[in-house]
Amino acid sequence: MANNLFQQARNAVNRMTNGQNINEQDKEAARNAIQSAYTNATPQEQQELQQLEQQLEQQNELK
């Protein structure tokens, strides 16, 4: 799991789920980080990225 884009996506989701003042730009950044990470992700990383995306959607952070 040395994929830098994957780590950036994970960090973005963590910021979103732990943040207080989340704006539309933050949401878009998290969404873009996840989508960018899919490109070079291993199947295991892709599965975790899907879980991260679902976590955001469940918390109503993504539209």
C-alpha positions as CSV (number, residue, x, y, z in Angstrom):
1,M,0.0,0.0,0.0
2,A,2.7,2.4,-0.9
3,N,0.5,4.2,-3.4
4,N,0.8,7.9,-2.7
5,L,-2.5,8.8,-4.3
6,F,-4.2,6.1,-2.2
7,Q,-2.7,7.6,1.0
8,Q,-3.8,11.1,-0.1
9,A,-7.4,9.8,-0.6
10,R,-7.3,8.2,2.8
11,N,-6.1,11.4,4.4
12,A,-8.7,13.5,2.6
13,V,-11.5,11.2,3.9
14,N,-10.1,11.4,7.4
15,R,-10.1,15.2,7.2
16,M,-13.7,15.1,6.0
17,T,-15.0,12.8,8.6
18,N,-13.2,14.5,11.5
19,G,-13.6,18.1,10.3
20,Q,-16.1,20.7,11.6
21,N,-16.4,23.3,8.9
22,I,-16.5,21.3,5.7
23,N,-17.2,23.3,2.5
24,E,-18.0,22.2,-1.1
25,Q,-14.3,22.6,-2.1
26,D,-13.3,20.1,0.6
27,K,-15.9,17.7,-0.6
28,E,-14.7,18.0,-4.1
29,A,-11.1,17.5,-3.1
30,A,-11.9,14.3,-1.2
31,R,-14.0,13.0,-4.2
32,N,-11.1,13.8,-6.6
33,A,-8.5,12.2,-4.4
34,I,-10.5,9.0,-4.3
35,Q,-11.0,9.0,-8.1
36,S,-7.3,9.7,-8.8
37,A,-6.2,6.9,-6.4
38,Y,-8.3,4.3,-8.4
39,T,-5.9,4.7,-11.3
40,N,-2.9,2.9,-9.8
41,A,-4.6,1.1,-6.9
42,T,-4.2,-2.6,-6.3
43,P,-7.5,-4.6,-6.0
44,Q,-7.2,-4.4,-2.2
45,E,-6.7,-0.6,-2.3
46,Q,-9.6,-0.3,-4.7
47,Q,-11.8,-2.1,-2.2
48,E,-10.7,0.2,0.6
49,L,-11.3,3.2,-1.6
50,Q,-14.9,2.1,-2.3
51,Q,-15.3,1.7,1.5
52,L,-14.0,5.2,2.1
53,E,-16.3,6.6,-0.6
54,Q,-19.3,4.8,1.0
55,Q,-18.3,6.2,4.4
56,L,-18.4,9.7,3.1
57,E,-21.7,9.1,1.4
58,Q,-23.2,7.7,4.5
59,Q,-22.2,10.7,6.4
60,N,-23.8,12.8,3.7
61,E,-20.5,14.5,2.9
62,L,-20.7,13.8,-0.8
63,K,-23.7,14.5,-3.0
